[in-house]
Each structure stands twice: as C-alpha cells, then as structure tokens.
Amino acid sequence: MSANLIERVLKTIRNYDMLKSGDGVVAAVSGGPDSVFMLYALDSLKRKLGIKRISVCNLDHGLRGDESKEDSRFVRILSKKLGLDFFHKRLKLREKKPVKLSTEEFARACRYEFFKEIAAKTGANTIATGHTLDDHAETIIMRFIKGSSLKGMAGISPVRGDGKLRVIRPVIELEKEEIARYLDGNIIAYKVDRTNLEPIYFRNVVRSEIVPFLEKYNPRLKRVLFNLAEHVREDFKFIEDEKRRCQKEMSLGRRYPPEVRIKDIAVQPKAIQKEILRDLLEKAGGEVKKLSFRHWKEMEALIKRKRRGSAVHLPGGIEVTRTERSLTFTPI
C-alpha cells in the first residue's frame, strides 16, 4: 500500500488518540472503496499500533437483492484473505422499519446495533467505520440546508464514545477520490453501490451537484468544512461541560416526568438553556432531531413571559407546561 496514504491514516489515528495498544477493533466493511481501504490500512498498521484483534463486520440491509449479497460474499473472501474473523447479518429493512424513522435512520440504527453485538462477542472496545472527508463535508452541508443546531454543525466526529465503546473514523481526513485512485492503481478490488449514484437521495444530490458547484469557489471546501467542524466541536465541548456543571447545581436528579425550576433555567445563557432543555426532552421520550427554531423560540417565551398553565407542544408527543415554579415535560 502507498506509504504516504497509510502514514496519513496513522497520523489521524494518533492525532485523535483513536487506538491504544491492546485494543480490539470491529471494522465495519461494506465492500465499497472507503471501508475496503480502511480495512487494509488497519491490517497493515496493526503491529505498529499494537491492535490485539481485528474482526470484520458486514451488514446486508436487504435493499439491493443479489447485488448486496454479492457485496457480502466479496467481504467474506477479503476477510479470509487477510486472515480476519468475519461476521455477517442480513436484514429485511423495509419490512421492519418503524414509520417514524426514515430508511437511512433505521439502517444506521441497525448497523450500530449489530456492530455492538459483535464487539461484545469478540471483546472489542472499538468500532471503526470508513467515513471520509467527503462524507463529513456532505453531512455538514445537508444539516446546514435542513437547519441544524451547533451540535449538528460539528459534523462526523473522528472519535466518539458510545457507552463503553469508542467509534473511530481512521480515514476521515482522506478524500474518496484519492482512496479510489490508490485502490485502482494497486489493483485492489472493491464494490460499487449503484444507489450512491442515484439522484433520488438527498446526500447523492449534495455529493454530485452541490459540492462540485461550491468547490468552484473554494477547491479546498472539504478541508475548510472539516476545520470549521473542529472549531465547533471545541466550542460545543465547553458548552457541554458548563451544562453538566449547571445540571449538578440544579439537582435535576431522576424525576419523571422531567422538570426544571424556572428560576434555575431563566438565569442560564441561552446556549446552556438549549442543551438542558434538549436533555429534558430526550429524557421524556421526545424527538430531539426534529426540534426547529420555532420550538426554541416558543420555549424561550415560556420561560420569560408565559403564565402558569401555558404549554408548548414538541416533537415526539411531548408537552412542556409551565407551572408556578417549573417547566414540566410530559408525554401526551
């Protein structure tokens, strides 16, 4: 493999403290170029990084018939070639999808549930996915267009905690084009998911039309968005730390339905207010991702001006009611 590209993966892993000696890794491999390259890179770096075990995880969502079956077969053969354990699962996604979730959201939830299952089975503490610089840029642009909070504009985190597990993105600083160019140049096989080229999906439109248009005005657009997200994550970490400090002082505890005293929430900066209210909505079972700017303004008014008994309806069937002393989040 290209020493330069591998060295860049190694640099990313070390810069973000993704792996430590003795770690076990579950590598999520679809058969596409990004995840195939990630697997080769991890395998070539395992001695240098002291990785104890790499297990390959492949989930067939059952959306592309024989084509996705062939992709899974390809990953199985690749895993055997590299001498790595292979774990596979096939779903019938369309038959099981809840009405309130999009296909993309449900597919993601199923993937990570499977990854965690294999991590528990193999004793791994890390899940590695093949997200690239392109995926990161597309995600930020999509969230910007649809309307996003500060947290959403942080894009795809290079490392995030998920309970006792870490989720890492070793190729997050590489572009898809350079990955494909390397694989083609070194005659390393991979699969192409044709649905990634169809304009019926919003992400595909962003990838094929919006990003190329914006790159006319800044060829380094993807890197600029990556750097922006780094700054956002740093700022948001400060807000998260301050939120946790305030929550301890408020003694929110485990009350249900969740509530917060007006006098406690009213004195907080708006950035902290939003994060505390977001946590309360999630605790009540609401749909945080569907909060809009209008919802935030309505809750702000509820804190500042509304009388006792006033209420705001939030996504997921949650009503926020102002009592004499508090805001209460109640399922309806």
C-alpha positions as CSV (number, residue, x, y, z in Angstrom):
1,M,0.0,0.0,0.0
2,S,1.0,3.6,-0.5
3,A,3.2,4.5,2.4
4,N,2.1,8.1,2.1
5,L,-1.6,7.3,2.4
6,I,-1.1,4.8,5.2
7,E,1.1,7.3,7.1
8,R,-1.7,9.8,6.8
9,V,-4.1,7.3,8.4
10,L,-1.6,6.6,11.1
11,K,-1.3,10.3,11.7
12,T,-5.0,10.7,12.0
13,I,-5.2,7.8,14.4
14,R,-2.5,9.3,16.6
15,N,-3.7,12.9,16.4
16,Y,-7.2,11.9,17.7
17,D,-5.9,9.2,20.1
18,M,-8.2,6.6,18.3
19,L,-6.4,3.4,19.3
20,K,-4.2,2.2,22.1
21,S,-2.0,-0.9,22.3
22,G,-4.1,-3.9,23.2
23,D,-7.4,-2.6,21.7
24,G,-9.7,-4.9,19.8
25,V,-11.4,-3.5,16.7
26,V,-14.6,-4.3,14.9
27,A,-14.1,-3.0,11.3
28,A,-17.4,-2.1,9.6
29,V,-16.8,-3.1,5.9
30,S,-19.5,-2.8,3.2
31,G,-17.2,-3.8,0.3
32,G,-17.1,-0.2,-1.0
33,P,-13.7,1.5,-1.6
34,D,-13.6,3.5,1.6
35,S,-14.2,0.7,4.0
36,V,-12.0,-1.7,2.0
37,F,-9.1,0.8,2.1
38,M,-9.8,1.3,5.9
39,L,-9.5,-2.4,6.5
40,Y,-6.3,-2.8,4.5
41,A,-4.9,0.3,6.4
42,L,-5.8,-1.1,9.8
43,D,-4.4,-4.5,9.0
44,S,-1.1,-3.0,7.8
45,L,-0.8,-0.9,10.9
46,K,-1.9,-3.4,13.5
47,R,1.6,-4.3,14.7
48,K,2.7,-0.7,14.8
49,L,-0.4,0.2,16.8
50,G,-0.5,-2.9,18.9
51,I,-4.0,-3.8,17.9
52,K,-4.9,-7.1,19.6
53,R,-7.6,-8.3,17.2
54,I,-9.4,-7.0,14.1
55,S,-12.9,-8.5,13.3
56,V,-14.7,-7.7,10.1
57,C,-18.4,-6.8,10.4
58,N,-20.7,-6.8,7.3
59,L,-24.5,-6.0,7.4
60,D,-26.7,-6.6,4.3
61,H,-29.7,-4.3,4.7
62,G,-31.6,-6.4,2.2
63,L,-32.4,-3.4,0.0
64,R,-30.5,-4.4,-3.2
65,G,-31.2,-8.1,-3.6
66,D,-28.5,-10.2,-5.2
67,E,-26.2,-7.2,-5.6
68,S,-25.8,-6.7,-1.9
69,K,-25.5,-10.5,-1.4
70,E,-22.5,-10.4,-3.7
71,D,-21.0,-7.5,-1.8
72,S,-21.2,-9.5,1.4
73,R,-19.6,-12.5,-0.3
74,F,-16.8,-10.3,-1.5
75,V,-16.1,-9.0,2.0
76,R,-16.2,-12.6,3.4
77,I,-13.5,-13.6,0.8
78,L,-11.4,-10.5,1.6
79,S,-11.6,-11.2,5.3
80,K,-10.4,-14.8,4.7
81,K,-7.6,-13.5,2.5
82,L,-6.4,-11.2,5.4
83,G,-6.9,-14.0,8.0
84,L,-9.5,-12.0,9.9
85,D,-12.7,-13.2,11.6
86,F,-15.8,-12.3,9.6
87,F,-19.3,-11.6,11.0
88,H,-22.3,-11.1,8.8
89,K,-26.0,-10.4,9.1
90,R,-28.8,-9.9,6.6
91,L,-31.9,-7.9,7.3
92,K,-35.2,-7.2,5.5
93,L,-35.1,-3.5,6.3
94,R,-38.3,-2.4,4.5
95,E,-40.4,-5.0,6.4
96,K,-39.2,-3.9,9.9
97,K,-38.7,-0.1,9.6
98,P,-40.8,1.9,12.1
99,V,-43.0,4.6,10.5
100,K,-41.4,7.5,12.4
101,L,-37.9,6.7,11.1
102,S,-36.5,7.2,7.6
103,T,-34.9,4.3,5.8
104,E,-31.5,5.9,6.3
105,E,-32.0,6.5,10.1
106,F,-33.3,2.9,10.6
107,A,-30.4,1.4,8.6
108,R,-27.9,3.3,10.7
109,A,-29.6,2.2,14.0
110,C,-29.5,-1.4,12.8
111,R,-25.8,-1.2,11.7
112,Y,-24.6,0.1,15.1
113,E,-26.8,-2.4,17.0
114,F,-25.1,-5.2,15.0
115,F,-21.6,-3.7,15.5
116,K,-22.1,-3.5,19.2
117,E,-23.3,-7.1,19.3
118,I,-20.1,-8.3,17.5
119,A,-18.0,-6.1,19.8
120,A,-19.5,-7.8,22.8
121,K,-18.9,-11.2,21.2
122,T,-15.3,-10.6,20.3
123,G,-14.3,-8.5,23.4
124,A,-13.6,-5.5,21.2
125,N,-13.7,-2.0,22.7
126,T,-13.6,-0.1,19.3
127,I,-15.7,0.1,16.2
128,A,-14.1,1.5,13.1
129,T,-16.1,2.9,10.2
130,G,-15.0,4.1,6.8
131,H,-16.3,7.7,6.8
132,T,-14.2,10.1,4.7
133,L,-13.6,13.8,4.3
134,D,-16.3,13.8,1.6
135,D,-18.9,12.2,3.9
136,H,-18.0,14.7,6.6
137,A,-18.5,17.7,4.2
138,E,-21.7,16.3,2.8
139,T,-23.1,15.8,6.3
140,I,-22.4,19.4,7.3
141,I,-23.9,20.8,4.1
142,M,-27.0,18.7,4.5
143,R,-27.5,19.8,8.1
144,F,-26.9,23.4,7.2
145,I,-29.6,23.2,4.4
146,K,-32.1,21.5,6.6
147,G,-31.4,23.7,9.6
148,S,-29.1,22.5,12.4
149,S,-28.0,23.2,15.9
150,L,-24.4,24.0,16.8
151,K,-24.0,20.3,17.8
152,G,-25.1,19.2,14.3
153,M,-22.6,21.5,12.6
154,A,-19.8,19.6,14.3
155,G,-20.3,17.0,11.5
156,I,-19.0,13.5,11.9
157,S,-16.7,13.3,14.9
158,P,-13.3,11.5,14.3
159,V,-13.9,9.7,17.6
160,R,-17.0,9.5,19.8
161,G,-17.9,7.5,22.8
162,D,-20.8,5.0,22.7
163,G,-21.2,3.6,26.2
164,K,-18.1,1.5,26.9
165,L,-17.2,1.5,23.2
166,R,-15.3,4.0,21.0
167,V,-16.4,4.7,17.5
168,I,-13.5,5.8,15.3
169,R,-13.1,7.1,11.7
170,P,-9.5,6.4,10.7
171,V,-9.9,7.7,7.1
172,I,-11.9,10.8,8.0
173,E,-9.1,13.1,6.6
174,L,-8.9,11.3,3.2
175,E,-11.0,12.1,0.1
176,K,-12.9,9.4,-1.7
177,E,-11.1,10.2,-4.9
178,E,-7.6,9.6,-3.6
179,I,-8.7,6.4,-1.9
180,A,-10.3,5.1,-5.2
181,R,-7.2,6.2,-7.1
182,Y,-4.9,4.3,-4.8
183,L,-7.0,1.1,-4.9
184,D,-7.2,1.2,-8.7
185,G,-3.5,1.9,-9.1
186,N,-2.6,-1.0,-6.9
187,I,-5.3,-3.4,-8.4
188,I,-7.1,-3.8,-5.1
189,A,-10.7,-4.8,-5.8
190,Y,-13.8,-3.2,-4.2
191,K,-17.5,-3.0,-4.9
192,V,-19.6,0.0,-6.1
193,D,-23.1,0.6,-4.6
194,R,-25.0,2.0,-7.6
195,T,-27.6,3.5,-5.2
196,N,-24.9,6.0,-4.2
197,L,-25.1,7.5,-7.7
198,E,-28.9,7.8,-7.9
199,P,-30.2,11.4,-7.5
200,I,-33.3,10.3,-5.6
201,Y,-31.4,10.6,-2.3
202,F,-30.6,14.0,-0.8
203,R,-27.0,13.0,0.0
204,N,-26.3,11.9,-3.5
205,V,-27.6,15.3,-4.9
206,V,-25.3,17.1,-2.4
207,R,-22.4,14.9,-3.5
208,S,-22.9,15.1,-7.2
209,E,-24.2,18.7,-7.6
210,I,-23.9,21.0,-4.6
211,V,-20.3,20.1,-3.5
212,P,-18.8,20.4,-7.0
213,F,-20.6,23.7,-7.5
214,L,-19.2,25.1,-4.2
215,E,-15.7,23.8,-5.0
216,K,-15.6,26.2,-8.0
217,Y,-15.4,29.0,-5.4
218,N,-13.1,27.1,-3.0
219,P,-11.3,23.9,-4.2
220,R,-10.4,23.2,-0.5
221,L,-14.1,23.3,0.6
222,K,-14.0,19.8,2.2
223,R,-10.9,20.7,4.3
224,V,-12.4,24.1,5.2
225,L,-15.6,22.4,6.5
226,F,-13.5,19.9,8.4
227,N,-11.6,22.7,10.1
228,L,-14.9,24.5,10.8
229,A,-16.3,21.4,12.5
230,E,-13.1,21.1,14.7
231,H,-13.7,24.7,16.0
232,V,-17.4,23.9,16.5
233,R,-16.6,20.7,18.5
234,E,-14.2,22.6,20.7
235,D,-16.8,25.3,21.4
236,F,-19.6,22.7,22.0
237,K,-17.4,20.8,24.4
238,F,-17.1,23.9,26.5
239,I,-20.9,24.3,26.4
240,E,-21.4,20.6,27.3
241,D,-19.0,20.9,30.3
242,E,-20.8,24.0,31.5
243,K,-24.2,22.4,31.1
244,R,-23.2,19.4,33.2
245,R,-21.9,21.8,35.9
246,C,-25.2,23.7,35.9
247,Q,-27.3,20.4,36.0
248,K,-25.5,19.3,39.1
249,E,-26.3,22.6,40.8
250,M,-29.9,22.3,39.7
251,S,-30.2,18.9,41.2
252,L,-32.4,17.6,38.3
253,G,-32.0,14.0,39.5
254,R,-34.2,11.3,38.0
255,R,-37.6,12.9,38.4
256,Y,-40.3,11.8,35.9
257,P,-41.8,13.5,34.2
258,P,-38.6,15.5,33.8
259,E,-38.8,19.1,35.1
260,V,-36.6,22.1,35.7
261,R,-37.3,25.1,38.0
262,I,-38.0,28.4,36.2
263,K,-35.6,30.3,38.5
264,D,-32.8,27.8,37.6
265,I,-33.2,27.8,33.9
266,A,-34.0,31.5,33.4
267,V,-30.6,32.7,34.7
268,Q,-28.6,30.5,32.3
269,P,-27.1,31.8,29.0
270,K,-29.3,30.7,26.0
271,A,-26.7,28.2,24.8
272,I,-26.9,26.4,28.1
273,Q,-30.6,26.7,28.3
274,K,-31.0,24.9,25.0
275,E,-28.8,22.0,26.0
276,I,-30.6,21.5,29.3
277,L,-34.0,21.6,27.6
278,R,-32.8,19.3,24.9
279,D,-31.7,16.7,27.5
280,L,-35.1,17.0,29.3
281,L,-37.0,16.5,26.0
282,E,-34.9,13.4,25.3
283,K,-35.4,12.1,28.8
284,A,-39.2,12.5,28.3
285,G,-39.0,10.4,25.1
286,G,-39.3,13.3,22.6
287,E,-37.7,13.6,19.2
288,V,-34.8,15.9,19.7
289,K,-33.7,15.8,16.0
290,K,-37.0,17.4,14.9
291,L,-36.7,20.5,17.1
292,S,-37.0,23.6,15.0
293,F,-36.1,27.3,15.5
294,R,-39.8,27.9,16.2
295,H,-39.8,25.4,19.0
296,W,-36.8,27.1,20.7
297,K,-38.4,30.5,20.5
298,E,-41.7,29.1,22.0
299,M,-39.8,27.5,24.9
300,E,-37.8,30.8,25.4
301,A,-41.1,32.7,25.6
302,L,-42.4,30.0,28.0
303,I,-39.5,30.7,30.3
304,K,-39.6,34.5,30.0
305,R,-43.2,35.6,29.7
306,K,-45.9,33.0,29.7
307,R,-48.3,32.5,32.6
308,R,-48.8,29.4,34.7
309,G,-50.6,26.7,32.7
310,S,-49.2,27.8,29.3
311,A,-47.8,24.9,27.2
312,V,-45.7,24.2,24.1
313,H,-46.0,21.0,22.0
314,L,-42.7,19.4,21.0
315,P,-41.8,16.6,18.5
316,G,-42.5,13.1,19.7
317,G,-45.7,13.9,21.5
318,I,-44.3,15.9,24.4
319,E,-46.0,18.8,26.1
320,V,-43.9,21.4,28.0
321,T,-46.1,23.0,30.6
322,R,-45.3,26.0,32.8
323,T,-46.4,25.5,36.4
324,E,-45.9,28.2,39.1
325,R,-42.3,27.2,39.7
326,S,-41.2,24.9,36.9
327,L,-41.3,23.6,33.3
328,T,-42.5,20.0,33.1
329,F,-42.0,17.7,30.1
330,T,-45.0,15.3,29.8
331,P,-45.8,12.7,27.2
332,I,-49.3,13.2,25.8
